[in-house]
Amino acid sequence: MFGLNRMGLGIGFVVVALMGVDAAVGKTADEVIDIWPKGAAALKVGAKRDIGKERDFTRDTDRLIAGRRIIKLGHISTPQIHVFHPPKAKRNGTAVVICPGGGFHILAWDLEGTEIAEWLNGLGVTAIVLKYRVPGLKEDRGLMAIQDAQRAMSLVRSKAKGWGVKEDRIGIMGFSAGGYTAGHVAVQHKVRKYKAVDAADKAPFRPDFAILVYAAWMVDKKTKKLKDGFKIDKDTPVMFFAHAADDRVLCENSVALFMGLRKAGVKGSELHIYESGG
């Protein structure tokens, strides 16, 4: 059985995720932490671009998902982690960093972020929603998000004891572009994309598991083979994949990465491809 069950996560999660989690809206984070002590501009990635003030780009004409509009956060230049703690009596020592999707233009903040956090809290899991930088620049598509996600993983692990989290039960989860980000962090677990900035970066950023939901851009569109940045080794963490065959994001992304894990001898991963879901 997949390792996430042993870490306090039921694999039935995936059906809920693809249909849209109908969690109660309104719970605010217990903690909000800026992840870069000197600001993200100090990393000199995208620092010269003025992207304007952070705001919600949701429009009245946007289609409803599960009968509701979604929050589309954009112009994010100050990355943060929003921490949602489950009740102390339910905490099981597992934590998940959540990377919402949005094509590196916006973040689907509630649908693929805070609603997922509330669902995880119900399972006793500490949930950390990552507000990573968007939009990404054309020449470094995703790099800022990957830097932010790696930093978030180290930061969470450095605070694990105080949060009642076990340092070897911290995973990462991502949707679409967030799945690409989470996949990169999991696969390139030996290559930090920035220079350490403080003591928190002494904590490893390697996730103990990864959950990738309709993850994007991991395969070449023509060959359907994994891109060079996704070289899997025996130390790559176990993963759980969910995808719909009719998604505009190719399900081959999930299939190829799953097969790569098998070839590398990483046991315990699961792949779920649904006929429809969009």
Secondary structure in CASP SS format (residue, H / E / C, confidence):
PFRMAT SS
TARGET T0000
AUTHOR 0000-0000-0000
METHOD secondary structure of the structure
MODEL  1
M C 1.00
F C 1.00
G H 1.00
L H 1.00
N H 1.00
R H 1.00
M C 1.00
G C 1.00
L C 1.00
G C 1.00
I C 1.00
G C 1.00
F H 1.00
V H 1.00
V H 1.00
V H 1.00
A H 1.00
L H 1.00
M H 1.00
G C 1.00
V C 1.00
D C 1.00
A C 1.00
A C 1.00
V C 1.00
G C 1.00
K C 1.00
T C 1.00
A C 1.00
D C 1.00
E E 1.00
V E 1.00
I E 1.00
D E 1.00
I C 1.00
W C 1.00
P C 1.00
K C 1.00
G C 1.00
A H 1.00
A H 1.00
A H 1.00
L H 1.00
K C 1.00
V C 1.00
G C 1.00
A C 1.00
K C 1.00
R C 1.00
D C 1.00
I C 1.00
G C 1.00
K C 1.00
E C 1.00
R E 1.00
D E 1.00
F C 1.00
T C 1.00
R C 1.00
D C 1.00
T C 1.00
D C 1.00
R C 1.00
L C 1.00
I E 1.00
A C 1.00
G C 1.00
R E 1.00
R C 1.00
I C 1.00
I C 1.00
K E 1.00
L E 1.00
G E 1.00
H C 1.00
I E 1.00
S C 1.00
T C 1.00
P C 1.00
Q E 1.00
I E 1.00
H E 1.00
V E 1.00
F E 1.00
H C 1.00
P C 1.00
P C 1.00
K H 1.00
A H 1.00
K H 1.00
R C 1.00
N C 1.00
G C 1.00
T C 1.00
A E 1.00
V E 1.00
V E 1.00
I E 1.00
C E 1.00
P C 1.00
G C 1.00
G C 1.00
G C 1.00
F C 1.00
H C 1.00
I E 1.00
L E 1.00
A E 1.00
W C 1.00
D H 1.00
L H 1.00
E H 1.00
G H 1.00
T H 1.00
E H 1.00
I H 1.00
A H 1.00
E H 1.00
W H 1.00
L H 1.00
N H 1.00
G H 1.00
L C 1.00
G C 1.00
V C 1.00
T E 1.00
A E 1.00
I E 1.00
V E 1.00
L E 1.00
K E 1.00
Y C 1.00
R C 1.00
V E 1.00
P C 1.00
G C 1.00
L C 1.00
K H 1.00
E H 1.00
D H 1.00
R C 1.00
G C 1.00
L H 1.00
M H 1.00
A H 1.00
I H 1.00
Q H 1.00
D H 1.00
A H 1.00
Q H 1.00
R H 1.00
A H 1.00
M H 1.00
S H 1.00
L H 1.00
V H 1.00
R H 1.00
S H 1.00
K C 1.00
A H 1.00
K H 1.00
G H 1.00
W H 1.00
G C 1.00
V C 1.00
K C 1.00
E C 1.00
D C 1.00
R C 1.00
I E 1.00
G E 1.00
I E 1.00
M E 1.00
G E 1.00
F E 1.00
S C 1.00
A H 1.00
G H 1.00
G H 1.00
Y H 1.00
T H 1.00
A H 1.00
G H 1.00
H H 1.00
V H 1.00
A H 1.00
V H 1.00
Q C 1.00
H C 1.00
K C 1.00
V C 1.00
R C 1.00
K C 1.00
Y C 1.00
K C 1.00
A C 1.00
V C 1.00
D C 1.00
A H 1.00
A H 1.00
D H 1.00
K H 1.00
A C 1.00
P C 1.00
F C 1.00
R C 1.00
P C 1.00
D C 1.00
F E 1.00
A E 1.00
I E 1.00
L E 1.00
V E 1.00
Y C 1.00
A C 1.00
A C 1.00
W C 1.00
M C 1.00
V E 1.00
D C 1.00
K C 1.00
K C 1.00
T C 1.00
K C 1.00
K C 1.00
L E 1.00
K C 1.00
D C 1.00
G C 1.00
F C 1.00
K C 1.00
I C 1.00
D C 1.00
K C 1.00
D C 1.00
T C 1.00
P C 1.00
V E 1.00
M E 1.00
F E 1.00
F E 1.00
A E 1.00
H E 1.00
A E 1.00
A C 1.00
D C 1.00
D C 1.00
R C 1.00
V C 1.00
L C 1.00
C C 1.00
E H 1.00
N H 1.00
S H 1.00
V H 1.00
A H 1.00
L H 1.00
F H 1.00
M H 1.00
G H 1.00
L H 1.00
R H 1.00
K H 1.00
A H 1.00
G C 1.00
V C 1.00
K C 1.00
G C 1.00
S C 1.00
E E 1.00
L E 1.00
H E 1.00
I E 1.00
Y E 1.00
E C 1.00
S C 1.00
G C 1.00
G C 1.00
END
